[in-house]
Amino acid sequence: MRARIEAHGPRQPGMIIEMKHLKALLLVLFMSVCISRQYAKADIQYIGKVEVSAASFDLSADSSLLEDGTPSNRLGGFGSAITWTGNGNSYIALSDRGPADGATSYKTRLQFFDIAVEPSIKLNLVKTVFLMDKNGRNLIGKTDADPRFDPEGICVSKNCTVFVSDEYGPCIYEFDLQGKFLRELTVPDKFRITHPDADPKRELELNNSGRQPNRGMEGLTITPDFRYLVGIMQSPLIQDGGLDKNYKRIGTNVRILRIDIDTGKTSEYLYPLDSPAYCANEIAAISNDRFLVIERDGKPGDSTKCKNIYEVSLAGATDISGIASLPTMGIPGGISAVKKKLYINLLDPKFGLAGKDFPEKIEGISIGPDIGNGRCVLLISSDNDFKQNEPSGIFAFAIDKPE
């Protein structure tokens, strides 16, 4: 495995103030502290990037070849989701359903990393763990597997287990850190399709409600009080006007699902995409009702127009659990959507990231450990879909610690 470290943010210049009178000095110092705090609050600093070669291997013992010729232990797809364990520099990344868009019998797995960002970014793969079903069998990413499994979101519980969202369902499962299946949490029926099918087009023809093919629960997080799981759908549900008669994506009203971990009680909230061409790819909790959400287009390199992270608040948002279907676009009368404001535009020139090599699939986000001065790490990962000529990337930022 190779790693390449890139651009670091500039240091801010200091300030020297000279005053003759103590009273004036104190006033200026007070004003300077206030201005400094406001500046720090708004300042998100890009630290750098680490890349993992598409030719790297994970630490599993299985080196057999998949149906498309890819080695089973190819280290790829792990940018689909990443979460901090809460311990040191330890993170868990989630490889998705594997190479060739669900055409291979890839054994889904967790990748355990140590990722340090100071004084420079260093990444070390520590362990690879297979995910198992309730009967102790490997969970397979192939579209016609039984059961089939496409893990896309991950978070760590207070008991040091992991919750994983499956896009095929969508489903939410709990595993121990050895990949053993513990339980399934109930997702409301409106999110699920009635007639699953290995062929996406035929699946659309067979269903008039539920998630779109390969557009299920793409993101999952846990609130800091460990009470709720919060998942976000990648695109609008079929019954929420997500598609036209030719199955073109035209909807913008995405559902966020919140589940009480102990009781199973659920609530739902409306997240409006900026465009039908965009999708929601991940969610990370800042507080018990505030979250970071990745919203992006499906374009790579110079052609991309949107790689945004929004701060989203559920405070004051309407629980839409009782609403069977939403309009294609626009907020229905009497409904309050979640509040969203731009947090990071990854294409902003100040970060120096935009360009021909910028990845299409920005899919993972995690708030990490403190790094001093009231700051902590924010990691953002890209999913290379196991493509042999595309590395996996992890971008590191310094942000103010969540309040």
Order of alpha helices (4+ residues) and beta strands (2+ residues): alpha-beta-beta-beta-beta-beta-beta-beta-beta-beta-alpha-beta-beta-beta-beta-beta-beta-beta-beta-beta-beta-beta
